[in-house]
C-alpha cells in the first residue's frame, strides 16, 4: 500500500490489518482517538462486507438456484429478497460514507496538528471514487430497476419482470466486480 505523505503509514488505510499510525499511540493503552479510529474502521469494513458479500451471494448462489424455478416463482422470490437486501445496503452505504468521511477528517486533523499537509493516500482515493460509483449504480438499481420489477410482479407481467431482473443482474454484476476490485486495490496499492 503506497502512501503519498509522511503523515500516513500502511496502517492508515481503511482496510488494513495493522494498528493505527505510531503518532496516534501513547503508552501501553490506546487513546480515545485510536479507539474511535479502530471502531470506525471496523464499522466501515463490516458494512463493506455486508454490501459486497451480499452481492456475491445473490449473484453467484441465489440467482443460479432461482433460475431453476418457473418465471412467476423466480421473479416473486427475487423481488421479495431484493427489497430487504436493498434496504440493508442503503444502511451500509450510509455507514460506509459516514465512517469514511470521519476517518479522513481525523487524519486531516492529525496532519494539521502536526504542522503537515494532508494528502489522501492513493488507496483511499481509489476506494472513495469507486465507492461513489458503486453508490450511483446502487441508486439506479433501487430507484429505477427494482420498482419496475416490483410493478411487473404485482401485475403478473412476467416478461417485463424478466427484463427488469436482467437489468438488475447486469448492474449487480458490475457493482460486484467494482467492489472486489476496490478491495484488491486497497490492499495492493
C-alpha positions as CSV (number, residue, x, y, z in Angstrom):
1,X,0.0,0.0,0.0
2,X,1.6,3.2,-1.1
3,X,1.3,6.4,0.7
4,X,1.5,9.9,-0.5
5,X,2.6,11.7,2.7
6,X,4.8,11.0,5.7
7,X,1.7,11.6,7.8
8,X,0.4,8.2,6.7
9,X,1.5,4.6,7.2
10,X,0.1,1.5,5.7
11,X,-1.9,1.2,8.9
12,X,-3.8,4.4,7.9
13,X,-5.7,2.7,5.1
14,X,-9.2,1.8,5.9
15,X,-9.0,-1.9,5.4
16,X,-5.5,-2.6,6.7
17,X,-5.0,-5.2,9.5
18,X,-2.3,-3.2,11.2
19,X,-2.8,-0.8,14.1
20,X,-3.1,3.0,13.7
21,X,-0.1,5.1,13.0
22,X,2.5,5.4,15.7
23,X,1.7,9.1,16.1
24,X,-1.7,8.1,17.5
25,X,-0.4,5.5,20.0
26,X,0.6,6.6,23.5
27,X,1.8,4.1,26.1
28,X,0.6,0.6,26.5
29,X,-3.1,1.5,26.2
30,X,-4.8,3.0,23.2
31,X,-6.0,6.6,23.5
32,X,-9.6,7.6,22.6
33,X,-8.6,8.8,19.1
34,X,-7.1,5.4,18.4
35,X,-10.1,3.6,19.8
36,X,-12.5,5.7,17.8
37,X,-10.5,5.2,14.6
38,X,-10.5,1.4,15.2
39,X,-14.2,1.4,15.8
40,X,-14.9,3.4,12.7
41,X,-12.7,1.2,10.6
42,X,-14.5,-1.9,12.0
43,X,-17.9,-0.5,11.2
44,X,-16.7,0.6,7.7
45,X,-15.3,-2.9,7.0
46,X,-18.4,-4.7,8.3
47,X,-20.7,-2.5,6.1
48,X,-18.5,-3.2,3.1
49,X,-18.6,-7.0,3.8
50,X,-22.4,-6.8,4.0
51,X,-22.7,-5.0,0.7
52,X,-20.1,-6.9,-1.4
53,X,-20.7,-10.2,0.3
54,X,-24.5,-9.9,-0.2
55,X,-24.0,-9.1,-3.9
56,X,-21.7,-12.1,-4.2
57,X,-24.2,-14.4,-2.5
58,X,-27.1,-13.1,-4.6
59,X,-25.3,-13.1,-7.9
60,X,-23.3,-16.3,-7.6
61,X,-25.6,-18.6,-5.5
62,X,-29.2,-17.3,-5.1
63,X,-29.7,-16.3,-8.8
64,X,-28.5,-19.7,-10.2
65,X,-30.6,-21.6,-7.8
66,X,-33.6,-19.4,-8.5
67,X,-33.1,-19.9,-12.3
68,X,-34.5,-23.5,-11.8
69,X,-37.9,-22.1,-10.8
70,X,-40.6,-21.1,-13.3
71,X,-40.6,-17.3,-14.1
72,X,-43.5,-16.4,-11.8
73,X,-42.0,-18.1,-8.7
74,X,-38.4,-16.9,-9.6
75,X,-39.4,-13.3,-10.0
76,X,-41.6,-13.3,-6.9
77,X,-38.7,-14.7,-4.9
78,X,-36.1,-12.3,-6.3
79,X,-38.5,-9.3,-5.7
80,X,-39.1,-10.5,-2.1
81,X,-35.3,-11.0,-1.4
82,X,-34.1,-7.8,-3.1
83,X,-36.4,-5.4,-1.1
84,X,-34.9,-6.1,2.3
85,X,-31.4,-6.5,0.8
86,X,-31.6,-3.1,-0.9
87,X,-32.7,-1.6,2.5
88,X,-29.7,-3.2,4.2
89,X,-27.4,-2.0,1.6
90,X,-28.8,1.6,2.0
91,X,-27.9,1.4,5.7
92,X,-24.5,0.0,4.8
93,X,-23.8,2.8,2.3
94,X,-24.7,5.5,4.9
95,X,-22.3,3.8,7.4
96,X,-19.6,3.5,4.8
97,X,-19.8,7.1,3.7
98,X,-20.1,8.4,7.3
99,X,-17.2,6.4,8.7
100,X,-15.0,7.1,5.7
101,X,-15.6,10.8,6.0
102,X,-14.8,10.8,9.7
103,X,-11.7,8.7,9.3
104,X,-10.4,11.0,6.5
105,X,-11.3,14.0,8.7
106,X,-9.4,12.5,11.6
107,X,-6.3,12.0,9.5
108,X,-6.5,15.5,8.0
109,X,-6.8,17.0,11.5
110,X,-3.8,14.9,12.7
111,X,-1.8,16.3,9.8
112,X,-2.8,19.8,10.6
113,X,-2.0,19.4,14.3
114,X,1.5,18.2,13.4
115,X,2.0,21.1,11.0
116,X,2.0,18.9,7.9
117,X,-0.2,18.9,4.9
118,X,-2.9,16.3,4.3
119,X,-2.6,14.3,1.1
120,X,-5.1,11.4,0.8
121,X,-3.3,8.1,0.1
122,X,-3.9,6.7,-3.4
123,X,-5.7,3.6,-2.0
124,X,-8.1,5.9,-0.2
125,X,-8.7,7.9,-3.4
126,X,-9.4,4.7,-5.3
127,X,-11.7,3.5,-2.5
128,X,-13.6,6.7,-2.3
129,X,-14.0,7.2,-6.0
130,X,-15.0,3.6,-6.6
131,X,-17.4,3.7,-3.7
132,X,-19.2,6.7,-5.1
133,X,-19.5,5.0,-8.5
134,X,-20.9,1.9,-6.7
135,X,-23.3,4.1,-4.8
136,X,-24.6,5.6,-8.1
137,X,-25.1,2.2,-9.6
138,X,-27.0,1.1,-6.4
139,X,-29.2,4.2,-6.6
140,X,-30.1,3.3,-10.2
141,X,-31.0,-0.3,-9.2
142,X,-33.0,0.9,-6.3
143,X,-34.8,3.9,-7.9
144,X,-35.3,2.6,-11.4
145,X,-34.9,-1.1,-11.9
146,X,-36.3,-2.6,-8.7
147,X,-39.6,-0.6,-8.9
148,X,-40.0,-2.0,-12.4
149,X,-39.5,-5.5,-11.1
150,X,-42.0,-4.9,-8.2
151,X,-44.6,-3.4,-10.6
152,X,-44.2,-6.3,-13.1
153,X,-44.5,-8.9,-10.3
154,X,-47.6,-7.2,-8.9
155,X,-49.2,-7.1,-12.3
156,X,-48.1,-10.7,-13.2
157,X,-46.3,-9.3,-16.3
158,X,-43.5,-11.9,-16.3
159,X,-41.7,-10.9,-19.5
160,X,-41.5,-7.3,-18.2
161,X,-40.3,-8.6,-14.8
162,X,-37.7,-10.7,-16.6
163,X,-36.4,-7.6,-18.4
164,X,-36.1,-5.7,-15.1
165,X,-34.4,-8.6,-13.4
166,X,-31.9,-8.9,-16.3
167,X,-31.0,-5.2,-15.8
168,X,-30.6,-5.7,-12.0
169,X,-28.5,-8.8,-12.6
170,X,-26.2,-6.9,-15.0
171,X,-25.7,-3.9,-12.7
172,X,-25.2,-6.1,-9.6
173,X,-22.5,-7.9,-11.6
174,X,-20.8,-4.6,-12.4
175,X,-21.1,-3.5,-8.8
176,X,-19.8,-6.8,-7.5
177,X,-16.7,-6.6,-9.9
178,X,-16.1,-3.0,-8.8
179,X,-16.4,-3.9,-5.1
180,X,-13.9,-6.7,-5.5
181,X,-11.5,-4.5,-7.5
182,X,-11.7,-1.8,-4.9
183,X,-10.9,-4.2,-2.0
184,X,-8.0,-5.6,-4.0
185,X,-6.7,-2.1,-4.9
186,X,-6.9,-1.0,-1.2
187,X,-4.7,-4.0,-0.2
188,X,-2.3,-3.8,-3.2
189,X,-1.7,0.0,-3.6
